[in-house]
């Protein structure tokens, strides 16, 4: 299944960013990911998003 929404494209960008050790997420990226985590109902996906958030923005 493929999704072509703004949300899925932005999440894909963040996942790809996690593989680039020189990439820096923006404040807007962190806010978007936090909002997505709060709205997610699927517990497995929510945990994966939290792990991504910790990895990218765990200052």
PDBQT receptor file of N, H, CA, C and O in Angstrom, charges set to zero:
ATOM      1  N   UNK A   1       0.843  -1.164   0.000  1.00  0.00    +0.000 N 
ATOM      2  CA  UNK A   1       0.000   0.000   0.000  1.00  0.00    +0.000 C 
ATOM      3  C   UNK A   1       0.893   1.233   0.000  1.00  0.00    +0.000 C 
ATOM      4  O   UNK A   1       1.844   1.317   0.777  1.00  0.00    +0.000 OA
ATOM      5  N   UNK A   2       0.592   2.174  -0.858  1.00  0.00    +0.000 N 
ATOM      6  H   UNK A   2      -0.181   2.106  -1.490  1.00  0.00    +0.000 HD
ATOM      7  CA  UNK A   2       1.347   3.416  -0.888  1.00  0.00    +0.000 C 
ATOM      8  C   UNK A   2       0.415   4.572  -0.565  1.00  0.00    +0.000 C 
ATOM      9  O   UNK A   2      -0.770   4.559  -0.898  1.00  0.00    +0.000 OA
ATOM     10  N   UNK A   3       0.980   5.554   0.084  1.00  0.00    +0.000 N 
ATOM     11  H   UNK A   3       1.943   5.564   0.354  1.00  0.00    +0.000 HD
ATOM     12  CA  UNK A   3       0.230   6.752   0.424  1.00  0.00    +0.000 C 
ATOM     13  C   UNK A   3       0.967   7.933  -0.181  1.00  0.00    +0.000 C 
ATOM     14  O   UNK A   3       2.197   7.980  -0.168  1.00  0.00    +0.000 OA
ATOM     15  N   UNK A   4       0.228   8.866  -0.700  1.00  0.00    +0.000 N 
ATOM     16  H   UNK A   4      -0.771   8.828  -0.710  1.00  0.00    +0.000 HD
ATOM     17  CA  UNK A   4       0.844  10.053  -1.278  1.00  0.00    +0.000 C 
ATOM     18  C   UNK A   4       0.179  11.294  -0.705  1.00  0.00    +0.000 C 
ATOM     19  O   UNK A   4      -0.340  12.139  -1.434  1.00  0.00    +0.000 OA
ATOM     20  N   UNK A   5       0.208  11.379   0.611  1.00  0.00    +0.000 N 
ATOM     21  H   UNK A   5       0.630  10.692   1.202  1.00  0.00    +0.000 HD
ATOM     22  CA  UNK A   5      -0.332  12.561   1.264  1.00  0.00    +0.000 C 
ATOM     23  C   UNK A   5       0.832  13.412   1.762  1.00  0.00    +0.000 C 
ATOM     24  O   UNK A   5       1.974  12.956   1.823  1.00  0.00    +0.000 OA
ATOM     25  N   UNK A   6       0.526  14.633   2.109  1.00  0.00    +0.000 N 
ATOM     26  H   UNK A   6      -0.401  15.004   2.059  1.00  0.00    +0.000 HD
ATOM     27  CA  UNK A   6       1.575  15.514   2.646  1.00  0.00    +0.000 C 
ATOM     28  C   UNK A   6       2.164  14.915   3.923  1.00  0.00    +0.000 C 
ATOM     29  O   UNK A   6       3.371  14.995   4.154  1.00  0.00    +0.000 OA
ATOM     30  N   UNK A   7       1.306  14.317   4.748  1.00  0.00    +0.000 N 
ATOM     31  H   UNK A   7       0.326  14.252   4.561  1.00  0.00    +0.000 HD
ATOM     32  CA  UNK A   7       1.766  13.712   5.995  1.00  0.00    +0.000 C 
ATOM     33  C   UNK A   7       2.730  12.558   5.720  1.00  0.00    +0.000 C 
ATOM     34  O   UNK A   7       3.789  12.476   6.342  1.00  0.00    +0.000 OA
ATOM     35  N   UNK A   8       2.375  11.671   4.799  1.00  0.00    +0.000 N 
ATOM     36  H   UNK A   8       1.514  11.738   4.294  1.00  0.00    +0.000 HD
ATOM     37  CA  UNK A   8       3.236  10.524   4.525  1.00  0.00    +0.000 C 
ATOM     38  C   UNK A   8       4.557  10.962   3.892  1.00  0.00    +0.000 C 
ATOM     39  O   UNK A   8       5.603  10.385   4.185  1.00  0.00    +0.000 OA
ATOM     40  N   UNK A   9       4.517  11.980   3.024  1.00  0.00    +0.000 N 
ATOM     41  H   UNK A   9       3.667  12.450   2.785  1.00  0.00    +0.000 HD
ATOM     42  CA  UNK A   9       5.761  12.478   2.427  1.00  0.00    +0.000 C 
ATOM     43  C   UNK A   9       6.667  13.094   3.487  1.00  0.00    +0.000 C 
ATOM     44  O   UNK A   9       7.886  12.926   3.440  1.00  0.00    +0.000 OA
ATOM     45  N   UNK A  10       6.077  13.802   4.435  1.00  0.00    +0.000 N 
ATOM     46  H   UNK A  10       5.087  13.939   4.474  1.00  0.00    +0.000 HD
ATOM     47  CA  UNK A  10       6.879  14.432   5.489  1.00  0.00    +0.000 C 
ATOM     48  C   UNK A  10       7.470  13.386   6.424  1.00  0.00    +0.000 C 
ATOM     49  O   UNK A  10       8.618  13.513   6.848  1.00  0.00    +0.000 OA
ATOM     50  N   UNK A  11       6.696  12.355   6.747  1.00  0.00    +0.000 N 
ATOM     51  H   UNK A  11       5.763  12.252   6.402  1.00  0.00    +0.000 HD
ATOM     52  CA  UNK A  11       7.223  11.270   7.574  1.00  0.00    +0.000 C 
ATOM     53  C   UNK A  11       8.334  10.531   6.844  1.00  0.00    +0.000 C 
ATOM     54  O   UNK A  11       9.336  10.157   7.454  1.00  0.00    +0.000 OA
ATOM     55  N   UNK A  12       8.166  10.321   5.554  1.00  0.00    +0.000 N 
ATOM     56  H   UNK A  12       7.352  10.624   5.059  1.00  0.00    +0.000 HD
ATOM     57  CA  UNK A  12       9.213   9.668   4.763  1.00  0.00    +0.000 C 
ATOM     58  C   UNK A  12      10.497  10.495   4.799  1.00  0.00    +0.000 C 
ATOM     59  O   UNK A  12      11.590   9.942   4.924  1.00  0.00    +0.000 OA
ATOM     60  N   UNK A  13      10.368  11.800   4.692  1.00  0.00    +0.000 N 
ATOM     61  H   UNK A  13       9.480  12.250   4.591  1.00  0.00    +0.000 HD
ATOM     62  CA  UNK A  13      11.533  12.692   4.760  1.00  0.00    +0.000 C 
ATOM     63  C   UNK A  13      12.249  12.542   6.101  1.00  0.00    +0.000 C 
ATOM     64  O   UNK A  13      13.478  12.502   6.149  1.00  0.00    +0.000 OA
ATOM     65  N   UNK A  14      11.484  12.459   7.185  1.00  0.00    +0.000 N 
ATOM     66  H   UNK A  14      10.485  12.491   7.146  1.00  0.00    +0.000 HD
ATOM     67  CA  UNK A  14      12.081  12.334   8.510  1.00  0.00    +0.000 C 
ATOM     68  C   UNK A  14      12.783  10.985   8.682  1.00  0.00    +0.000 C 
ATOM     69  O   UNK A  14      13.858  10.909   9.277  1.00  0.00    +0.000 OA
ATOM     70  N   UNK A  15      12.174   9.931   8.160  1.00  0.00    +0.000 N 
ATOM     71  H   UNK A  15      11.301   9.992   7.676  1.00  0.00    +0.000 HD
ATOM     72  CA  UNK A  15      12.813   8.615   8.242  1.00  0.00    +0.000 C 
ATOM     73  C   UNK A  15      14.115   8.616   7.447  1.00  0.00    +0.000 C 
ATOM     74  O   UNK A  15      15.133   8.121   7.930  1.00  0.00    +0.000 OA
ATOM     75  N   UNK A  16      14.091   9.166   6.239  1.00  0.00    +0.000 N 
ATOM     76  H   UNK A  16      13.264   9.569   5.848  1.00  0.00    +0.000 HD
ATOM     77  CA  UNK A  16      15.314   9.244   5.431  1.00  0.00    +0.000 C 
ATOM     78  C   UNK A  16      16.367  10.093   6.133  1.00  0.00    +0.000 C 
ATOM     79  O   UNK A  16      17.558   9.790   6.070  1.00  0.00    +0.000 OA
ATOM     80  N   UNK A  17      15.927  11.151   6.799  1.00  0.00    +0.000 N 
ATOM     81  H   UNK A  17      14.959  11.397   6.850  1.00  0.00    +0.000 HD
ATOM     82  CA  UNK A  17      16.842  12.019   7.526  1.00  0.00    +0.000 C 
ATOM     83  C   UNK A  17      17.562  11.245   8.631  1.00  0.00    +0.000 C 
ATOM     84  O   UNK A  17      18.715  11.539   8.946  1.00  0.00    +0.000 OA
ATOM     85  N   UNK A  18      16.894  10.271   9.211  1.00  0.00    +0.000 N 
ATOM     86  H   UNK A  18      15.958  10.032   8.956  1.00  0.00    +0.000 HD
ATOM     87  CA  UNK A  18      17.495   9.510  10.305  1.00  0.00    +0.000 C 
ATOM     88  C   UNK A  18      18.690   8.683   9.830  1.00  0.00    +0.000 C 
ATOM     89  O   UNK A  18      19.507   8.257  10.646  1.00  0.00    +0.000 OA
ATOM     90  N   UNK A  19      18.802   8.454   8.529  1.00  0.00    +0.000 N 
ATOM     91  H   UNK A  19      18.139   8.800   7.866  1.00  0.00    +0.000 HD
ATOM     92  CA  UNK A  19      19.930   7.708   7.975  1.00  0.00    +0.000 C 
ATOM     93  C   UNK A  19      21.095   8.617   7.579  1.00  0.00    +0.000 C 
ATOM     94  O   UNK A  19      22.164   8.128   7.213  1.00  0.00    +0.000 OA
ATOM     95  N   UNK A  20      20.900   9.912   7.647  1.00  0.00    +0.000 N 
ATOM     96  H   UNK A  20      20.032  10.309   7.944  1.00  0.00    +0.000 HD
ATOM     97  CA  UNK A  20      21.937  10.879   7.258  1.00  0.00    +0.000 C 
ATOM     98  C   UNK A  20      22.501  11.524   8.518  1.00  0.00    +0.000 C 
ATOM     99  O   UNK A  20      21.832  12.329   9.166  1.00  0.00    +0.000 OA
ATOM    100  N   UNK A  21      23.730  11.168   8.858  1.00  0.00    +0.000 N 
ATOM    101  H   UNK A  21      24.274  10.515   8.332  1.00  0.00    +0.000 HD
ATOM    102  CA  UNK A  21      24.307  11.669  10.105  1.00  0.00    +0.000 C 
ATOM    103  C   UNK A  21      24.564  13.172  10.087  1.00  0.00    +0.000 C 
ATOM    104  O   UNK A  21      24.823  13.766  11.134  1.00  0.00    +0.000 OA
ATOM    105  N   UNK A  22      24.497  13.791   8.917  1.00  0.00    +0.000 N 
ATOM    106  H   UNK A  22      24.287  13.309   8.067  1.00  0.00    +0.000 HD
ATOM    107  CA  UNK A  22      24.740  15.228   8.824  1.00  0.00    +0.000 C 
ATOM    108  C   UNK A  22      23.442  16.039   8.733  1.00  0.00    +0.000 C 
ATOM    109  O   UNK A  22      23.476  17.269   8.711  1.00  0.00    +0.000 OA
ATOM    110  N   UNK A  23      22.316  15.356   8.683  1.00  0.00    +0.000 N 
ATOM    111  H   UNK A  23      22.288  14.357   8.701  1.00  0.00    +0.000 HD
ATOM    112  CA  UNK A  23      21.033  16.046   8.539  1.00  0.00    +0.000 C 
ATOM    113  C   UNK A  23      20.591  16.623   9.880  1.00  0.00    +0.000 C 
ATOM    114  O   UNK A  23      20.780  16.010  10.930  1.00  0.00    +0.000 OA
ATOM    115  N   UNK A  24      20.014  17.783   9.824  1.00  0.00    +0.000 N 
ATOM    116  H   UNK A  24      19.859  18.282   8.971  1.00  0.00    +0.000 HD
ATOM    117  CA  UNK A  24      19.447  18.436  11.005  1.00  0.00    +0.000 C 
ATOM    118  C   UNK A  24      17.973  18.695  10.762  1.00  0.00    +0.000 C 
ATOM    119  O   UNK A  24      17.591  19.321   9.773  1.00  0.00    +0.000 OA
ATOM    120  N   UNK A  25      17.154  18.208  11.672  1.00  0.00    +0.000 N 
ATOM    121  H   UNK A  25      17.464  17.700  12.476  1.00  0.00    +0.000 HD
ATOM    122  CA  UNK A  25      15.727  18.493  11.583  1.00  0.00    +0.000 C 
ATOM    123  C   UNK A  25      15.447  19.912  12.036  1.00  0.00    +0.000 C 
ATOM    124  O   UNK A  25      16.200  20.493  12.818  1.00  0.00    +0.000 OA
ATOM    125  N   UNK A  26      14.377  20.447  11.544  1.00  0.00    +0.000 N 
ATOM    126  H   UNK A  26      13.765  19.975  10.909  1.00  0.00    +0.000 HD
ATOM    127  CA  UNK A  26      13.982  21.808  11.911  1.00  0.00    +0.000 C 
ATOM    128  C   UNK A  26      13.022  21.767  13.103  1.00  0.00    +0.000 C 
ATOM    129  O   UNK A  26      12.509  20.711  13.473  1.00  0.00    +0.000 OA
ATOM    130  N   UNK A  27      12.797  22.923  13.684  1.00  0.00    +0.000 N 
ATOM    131  H   UNK A  27      13.214  23.781  13.384  1.00  0.00    +0.000 HD
ATOM    132  CA  UNK A  27      11.796  23.020  14.754  1.00  0.00    +0.000 C 
ATOM    133  C   UNK A  27      10.427  22.601  14.226  1.00  0.00    +0.000 C 
ATOM    134  O   UNK A  27       9.655  21.953  14.933  1.00  0.00    +0.000 OA
ATOM    135  N   UNK A  28      10.130  22.970  12.988  1.00  0.00    +0.000 N 
ATOM    136  H   UNK A  28      10.756  23.497  12.413  1.00  0.00    +0.000 HD
ATOM    137  CA  UNK A  28       8.852  22.602  12.387  1.00  0.00    +0.000 C 
ATOM    138  C   UNK A  28       8.729  21.085  12.251  1.00  0.00    +0.000 C 
ATOM    139  O   UNK A  28       7.648  20.530  12.450  1.00  0.00    +0.000 OA
ATOM    140  N   UNK A  29       9.834  20.411  11.911  1.00  0.00    +0.000 N 
ATOM    141  H   UNK A  29      10.712  20.862  11.749  1.00  0.00    +0.000 HD
ATOM    142  CA  UNK A  29       9.826  18.952  11.831  1.00  0.00    +0.000 C 
ATOM    143  C   UNK A  29       9.510  18.342  13.194  1.00  0.00    +0.000 C 
ATOM    144  O   UNK A  29       8.711  17.410  13.290  1.00  0.00    +0.000 OA
ATOM    145  N   UNK A  30      10.132  18.862  14.238  1.00  0.00    +0.000 N 
ATOM    146  H   UNK A  30      10.781  19.619  14.160  1.00  0.00    +0.000 HD
ATOM    147  CA  UNK A  30       9.908  18.349  15.592  1.00  0.00    +0.000 C 
ATOM    148  C   UNK A  30       8.461  18.565  16.031  1.00  0.00    +0.000 C 
ATOM    149  O   UNK A  30       7.857  17.687  16.648  1.00  0.00    +0.000 OA
ATOM    150  N   UNK A  31       7.910  19.732  15.710  1.00  0.00    +0.000 N 
ATOM    151  H   UNK A  31       8.400  20.445  15.208  1.00  0.00    +0.000 HD
ATOM    152  CA  UNK A  31       6.518  20.025  16.058  1.00  0.00    +0.000 C 
ATOM    153  C   UNK A  31       5.575  19.094  15.295  1.00  0.00    +0.000 C 
ATOM    154  O   UNK A  31       4.632  18.550  15.870  1.00  0.00    +0.000 OA
ATOM    155  N   UNK A  32       5.834  18.914  14.005  1.00  0.00    +0.000 N 
ATOM    156  H   UNK A  32       6.600  19.356  13.538  1.00  0.00    +0.000 HD
ATOM    157  CA  UNK A  32       5.017  18.022  13.187  1.00  0.00    +0.000 C 
ATOM    158  C   UNK A  32       5.045  16.601  13.745  1.00  0.00    +0.000 C 
ATOM    159  O   UNK A  32       3.997  15.969  13.881  1.00  0.00    +0.000 OA
ATOM    160  N   UNK A  33       6.229  16.099  14.068  1.00  0.00    +0.000 N 
ATOM    161  H   UNK A  33       7.080  16.613  13.958  1.00  0.00    +0.000 HD
ATOM    162  CA  UNK A  33       6.354  14.735  14.566  1.00  0.00    +0.000 C 
ATOM    163  C   UNK A  33       5.662  14.587  15.919  1.00  0.00    +0.000 C 
ATOM    164  O   UNK A  33       4.998  13.580  16.167  1.00  0.00    +0.000 OA
ATOM    165  N   UNK A  34       5.810  15.571  16.788  1.00  0.00    +0.000 N 
ATOM    166  H   UNK A  34       6.350  16.388  16.587  1.00  0.00    +0.000 HD
ATOM    167  CA  UNK A  34       5.129  15.538  18.080  1.00  0.00    +0.000 C 
ATOM    168  C   UNK A  34       3.619  15.499  17.931  1.00  0.00    +0.000 C 
ATOM    169  O   UNK A  34       2.939  14.752  18.635  1.00  0.00    +0.000 OA
ATOM    170  N   UNK A  35       3.099  16.295  17.021  1.00  0.00    +0.000 N 
ATOM    171  H   UNK A  35       3.651  16.902  16.449  1.00  0.00    +0.000 HD
ATOM    172  CA  UNK A  35       1.653  16.321  16.772  1.00  0.00    +0.000 C 
ATOM    173  C   UNK A  35       1.185  14.982  16.196  1.00  0.00    +0.000 C 
ATOM    174  O   UNK A  35       0.128  14.471  16.569  1.00  0.00    +0.000 OA
ATOM    175  N   UNK A  36       1.973  14.429  15.297  1.00  0.00    +0.000 N 
ATOM    176  H   UNK A  36       2.831  14.844  14.994  1.00  0.00    +0.000 HD
ATOM    177  CA  UNK A  36       1.631  13.140  14.701  1.00  0.00    +0.000 C 
ATOM    178  C   UNK A  36       1.610  12.044  15.761  1.00  0.00    +0.000 C 
ATOM    179  O   UNK A  36       0.732  11.181  15.747  1.00  0.00    +0.000 OA
ATOM    180  N   UNK A  37       2.567  12.076  16.673  1.00  0.00    +0.000 N 
ATOM    181  H   UNK A  37       3.280  12.777  16.684  1.00  0.00    +0.000 HD
ATOM    182  CA  UNK A  37       2.617  11.090  17.755  1.00  0.00    +0.000 C 
ATOM    183  C   UNK A  37       1.371  11.202  18.631  1.00  0.00    +0.000 C 
ATOM    184  O   UNK A  37       0.751  10.190  18.960  1.00  0.00    +0.000 OA
ATOM    185  N   UNK A  38       1.008  12.406  19.005  1.00  0.00    +0.000 N 
ATOM    186  H   UNK A  38       1.511  13.228  18.738  1.00  0.00    +0.000 HD
ATOM    187  CA  UNK A  38      -0.164  12.608  19.865  1.00  0.00    +0.000 C 
ATOM    188  C   UNK A  38      -1.450  12.113  19.210  1.00  0.00    +0.000 C 
ATOM    189  O   UNK A  38      -2.347  11.630  19.901  1.00  0.00    +0.000 OA
ATOM    190  N   UNK A  39      -1.550  12.226  17.890  1.00  0.00    +0.000 N 
ATOM    191  H   UNK A  39      -0.822  12.618  17.329  1.00  0.00    +0.000 HD
ATOM    192  CA  UNK A  39      -2.774  11.854  17.181  1.00  0.00    +0.000 C 
ATOM    193  C   UNK A  39      -2.832  10.375  16.799  1.00  0.00    +0.000 C 
ATOM    194  O   UNK A  39      -3.897   9.863  16.456  1.00  0.00    +0.000 OA
ATOM    195  N   UNK A  40      -1.688   9.688  16.858  1.00  0.00    +0.000 N 
ATOM    196  H   UNK A  40      -0.823  10.104  17.137  1.00  0.00    +0.000 HD
ATOM    197  CA  UNK A  40      -1.642   8.292  16.399  1.00  0.00    +0.000 C 
ATOM    198  C   UNK A  40      -2.379   7.364  17.362  1.00  0.00    +0.000 C 
ATOM    199  O   UNK A  40      -2.187   7.431  18.576  1.00  0.00    +0.000 OA
ATOM    200  N   UNK A  41      -3.218   6.504  16.807  1.00  0.00    +0.000 N 
ATOM    201  H   UNK A  41      -3.374   6.449  15.821  1.00  0.00    +0.000 HD
ATOM    202  CA  UNK A  41      -4.005   5.569  17.612  1.00  0.00    +0.000 C 
ATOM    203  C   UNK A  41      -3.357   4.179  17.688  1.00  0.00    +0.000 C 
ATOM    204  O   UNK A  41      -3.521   3.478  18.686  1.00  0.00    +0.000 OA
ATOM    205  N   UNK A  42      -2.630   3.782  16.652  1.00  0.00    +0.000 N 
ATOM    206  H   UNK A  42      -2.497   4.352  15.842  1.00  0.00    +0.000 HD
ATOM    207  CA  UNK A  42      -1.992   2.474  16.602  1.00  0.00    +0.000 C 
ATOM    208  C   UNK A  42      -0.790   2.464  17.546  1.00  0.00    +0.000 C 
ATOM    209  O   UNK A  42       0.154   3.225  17.332  1.00  0.00    +0.000 OA
ATOM    210  N   UNK A  43      -0.798   1.620  18.591  1.00  0.00    +0.000 N 
ATOM    211  H   UNK A  43      -1.565   1.002  18.765  1.00  0.00    +0.000 HD
ATOM    212  CA  UNK A  43       0.283   1.649  19.584  1.00  0.00    +0.000 C 
ATOM    213  C   UNK A  43       1.663   1.290  19.020  1.00  0.00    +0.000 C 
ATOM    214  O   UNK A  43       2.672   1.837  19.465  1.00  0.00    +0.000 OA
ATOM    215  N   UNK A  44       1.713   0.377  18.047  1.00  0.00    +0.000 N 
ATOM    216  H   UNK A  44       0.894  -0.068  17.686  1.00  0.00    +0.000 HD
ATOM    217  CA  UNK A  44       3.007   0.010  17.463  1.00  0.00    +0.000 C 
ATOM    218  C   UNK A  44       3.581   1.162  16.646  1.00  0.00    +0.000 C 
ATOM    219  O   UNK A  44       4.770   1.466  16.738  1.00  0.00    +0.000 OA
ATOM    220  N   UNK A  45       2.732   1.796  15.851  1.00  0.00    +0.000 N 
ATOM    221  H   UNK A  45       1.766   1.548  15.777  1.00  0.00    +0.000 HD
ATOM    222  CA  UNK A  45       3.186   2.932  15.058  1.00  0.00    +0.000 C 
ATOM    223  C   UNK A  45       3.545   4.104  15.963  1.00  0.00    +0.000 C 
ATOM    224  O   UNK A  45       4.517   4.815  15.707  1.00  0.00    +0.000 OA
ATOM    225  N   UNK A  46       2.767   4.306  17.014  1.00  0.00    +0.000 N 
ATOM    226  H   UNK A  46       1.977   3.729  17.222  1.00  0.00    +0.000 HD
ATOM    227  CA  UNK A  46       3.044   5.387  17.959  1.00  0.00    +0.000 C 
ATOM    228  C   UNK A  46       4.422   5.198  18.594  1.00  0.00    +0.000 C 
ATOM    229  O   UNK A  46       5.177   6.161  18.733  1.00  0.00    +0.000 OA
ATOM    230  N   UNK A  47       4.757   3.956  18.982  1.00  0.00    +0.000 N 
ATOM    231  H   UNK A  47       4.144   3.174  18.870  1.00  0.00    +0.000 HD
ATOM    232  CA  UNK A  47       6.066   3.675  19.562  1.00  0.00    +0.000 C 
ATOM    233  C   UNK A  47       7.182   3.932  18.548  1.00  0.00    +0.000 C 
ATOM    234  O   UNK A  47       8.219   4.501  18.887  1.00  0.00    +0.000 OA
ATOM    235  N   UNK A  48       6.959   3.507  17.301  1.00  0.00    +0.000 N 
ATOM    236  H   UNK A  48       6.116   3.045  17.026  1.00  0.00    +0.000 HD
ATOM    237  CA  UNK A  48       7.957   3.730  16.253  1.00  0.00    +0.000 C 
ATOM    238  C   UNK A  48       8.177   5.228  16.027  1.00  0.00    +0.000 C 
ATOM    239  O   UNK A  48       9.311   5.672  15.850  1.00  0.00    +0.000 OA
ATOM    240  N   UNK A  49       7.103   5.993  16.032  1.00  0.00    +0.000 N 
ATOM    241  H   UNK A  49       6.181   5.633  16.175  1.00  0.00    +0.000 HD
ATOM    242  CA  UNK A  49       7.226   7.445  15.853  1.00  0.00    +0.000 C 
ATOM    243  C   UNK A  49       7.950   8.084  17.041  1.00  0.00    +0.000 C 
ATOM    244  O   UNK A  49       8.745   9.007  16.864  1.00  0.00    +0.000 OA
ATOM    245  N   UNK A  50       7.674   7.592  18.244  1.00  0.00    +0.000 N 
ATOM    246  H   UNK A  50       7.028   6.842  18.388  1.00  0.00    +0.000 HD
ATOM    247  CA  UNK A  50       8.378   8.109  19.433  1.00  0.00    +0.000 C 
ATOM    248  C   UNK A  50       9.868   7.791  19.347  1.00  0.00    +0.000 C 
ATOM    249  O   UNK A  50      10.705   8.627  19.687  1.00  0.00    +0.000 OA
ATOM    250  N   UNK A  51      10.198   6.583  18.894  1.00  0.00    +0.000 N 
ATOM    251  H   UNK A  51       9.518   5.904  18.617  1.00  0.00    +0.000 HD
ATOM    252  CA  UNK A  51      11.607   6.214  18.731  1.00  0.00    +0.000 C 
ATOM    253  C   UNK A  51      12.289   7.121  17.709  1.00  0.00    +0.000 C 
ATOM    254  O   UNK A  51      13.423   7.557  17.912  1.00  0.00    +0.000 OA
ATOM    255  N   UNK A  52      11.589   7.401  16.611  1.00  0.00    +0.000 N 
ATOM    256  H   UNK A  52      10.668   7.047  16.446  1.00  0.00    +0.000 HD
ATOM    257  CA  UNK A  52      12.138   8.310  15.596  1.00  0.00    +0.000 C 
ATOM    258  C   UNK A  52      12.343   9.697  16.182  1.00  0.00    +0.000 C 
ATOM    259  O   UNK A  52      13.370  10.332  15.942  1.00  0.00    +0.000 OA
ATOM    260  N   UNK A  53      11.376  10.163  16.944  1.00  0.00    +0.000 N 
ATOM    261  H   UNK A  53      10.542   9.648  17.139  1.00  0.00    +0.000 HD
ATOM    262  CA  UNK A  53      11.475  11.481  17.580  1.00  0.00    +0.000 C 
ATOM    263  C   UNK A  53      12.675  11.529  18.540  1.00  0.00    +0.000 C 
ATOM    264  O   UNK A  53      13.449  12.487  18.527  1.00  0.00    +0.000 OA
ATOM    265  N   UNK A  54      12.818  10.495  19.363  1.00  0.00    +0.000 N 
ATOM    266  H   UNK A  54      12.190   9.718  19.373  1.00  0.00    +0.000 HD
ATOM    267  CA  UNK A  54      13.960  10.447  20.287  1.00  0.00    +0.000 C 
ATOM    268  C   UNK A  54      15.280  10.439  19.532  1.00  0.00    +0.000 C 
ATOM    269  O   UNK A  54      16.237  11.094  19.946  1.00  0.00    +0.000 OA
ATOM    270  N   UNK A  55      15.338   9.709  18.439  1.00  0.00    +0.000 N 
ATOM    271  H   UNK A  55      14.560   9.177  18.103  1.00  0.00    +0.000 HD
ATOM    272  CA  UNK A  55      16.571   9.619  17.668  1.00  0.00    +0.000 C 
ATOM    273  C   UNK A  55      16.924  10.937  16.992  1.00  0.00    +0.000 C 
ATOM    274  O   UNK A  55      18.078  11.364  17.015  1.00  0.00    +0.000 OA
ATOM    275  N   UNK A  56      15.925  11.580  16.391  1.00  0.00    +0.000 N 
ATOM    276  H   UNK A  56      14.987  11.233  16.373  1.00  0.00    +0.000 HD
ATOM    277  CA  UNK A  56      16.188  12.809  15.637  1.00  0.00    +0.000 C 
ATOM    278  C   UNK A  56      16.284  14.051  16.525  1.00  0.00    +0.000 C 
ATOM    279  O   UNK A  56      17.098  14.939  16.274  1.00  0.00    +0.000 OA
ATOM    280  N   UNK A  57      15.455  14.106  17.557  1.00  0.00    +0.000 N 
ATOM    281  H   UNK A  57      14.793  13.384  17.761  1.00  0.00    +0.000 HD
ATOM    282  CA  UNK A  57      15.331  15.344  18.312  1.00  0.00    +0.000 C 
ATOM    283  C   UNK A  57      15.575  15.150  19.803  1.00  0.00    +0.000 C 
ATOM    284  O   UNK A  57      15.199  16.008  20.601  1.00  0.00    +0.000 OA
ATOM    285  N   UNK A  58      16.189  14.056  20.190  1.00  0.00    +0.000 N 
ATOM    286  H   UNK A  58      16.495  13.358  19.542  1.00  0.00    +0.000 HD
ATOM    287  CA  UNK A  58      16.444  13.793  21.607  1.00  0.00    +0.000 C 
ATOM    288  C   UNK A  58      17.614  14.609  22.130  1.00  0.00    +0.000 C 
ATOM    289  O   UNK A  58      18.661  14.056  22.466  1.00  0.00    +0.000 OA
ATOM    290  N   UNK A  59      17.443  15.888  22.199  1.00  0.00    +0.000 N 
ATOM    291  H   UNK A  59      16.592  16.337  21.926  1.00  0.00    +0.000 HD
ATOM    292  CA  UNK A  59      18.519  16.803  22.594  1.00  0.00    +0.000 C 
ATOM    293  C   UNK A  59      18.939  16.508  24.000  1.00  0.00    +0.000 C 
ATOM    294  O   UNK A  59      19.835  17.166  24.528  1.00  0.00    +0.000 OA
TER     295      UNK A  59
